[in-house]
Amino acid sequence: MILTVIGLLIGCMICGAGIYYLMKEKNDLESKKIYSITTGVGAVIVLAALIRFFVF
């Protein structure tokens, strides 16, 4: 249970940081690609933690 909550927090932080820097560097195409991937990875971690939280 604690690991699930920690995973959820880490996923939210990664996703939030990706969104923040994506908005900050919106004119640079290479940075936009990198931060989009970062945001996606954070979202996947959040979804996995939520599924684990509600299923187990």
C-alpha positions in Angstrom: 0.0 0.0 0.0 2.8 2.4 0.9 4.7 1.6 -2.2 1.6 2.3 -4.3 1.2 5.7 -2.7 4.9 6.5 -3.2 4.6 5.4 -6.9 1.5 7.6 -7.3 3.4 10.6 -5.8 6.5 10.1 -7.9 4.3 9.6 -11.1 2.5 12.9 -10.3 5.8 14.7 -9.8 7.2 13.4 -13.1 4.1 14.2 -15.0 3.8 17.7 -13.4 7.5 18.5 -14.2 7.0 17.3 -17.8 4.0 19.5 -18.2 5.7 22.5 -16.6 8.8 22.3 -18.8 6.7 21.5 -21.9 4.9 24.8 -21.4 8.2 26.6 -20.6 10.1 25.3 -23.7 7.2 25.2 -26.1 9.2 26.8 -29.0 12.0 24.3 -29.0 11.0 21.2 -31.0 13.6 18.9 -29.5 12.7 19.9 -25.9 9.0 19.6 -26.8 9.5 16.0 -27.8 11.6 15.1 -24.7 9.1 16.6 -22.3 6.1 15.1 -24.1 7.7 11.7 -23.5 8.4 12.6 -19.9 4.8 13.6 -19.4 3.6 10.3 -20.9 5.9 8.2 -18.7 4.6 10.1 -15.6 1.0 9.5 -16.7 1.7 5.8 -17.2 3.2 5.5 -13.7 0.2 7.4 -12.2 -2.3 5.1 -14.1 -0.4 1.9 -13.0 -0.3 3.1 -9.4 -4.1 3.9 -9.5 -4.9 0.5 -10.9 -2.8 -1.2 -8.3 -4.4 1.0 -5.6 -8.0 0.1 -6.5 -7.4 -3.6 -7.6 -5.3 -4.8 -4.8 
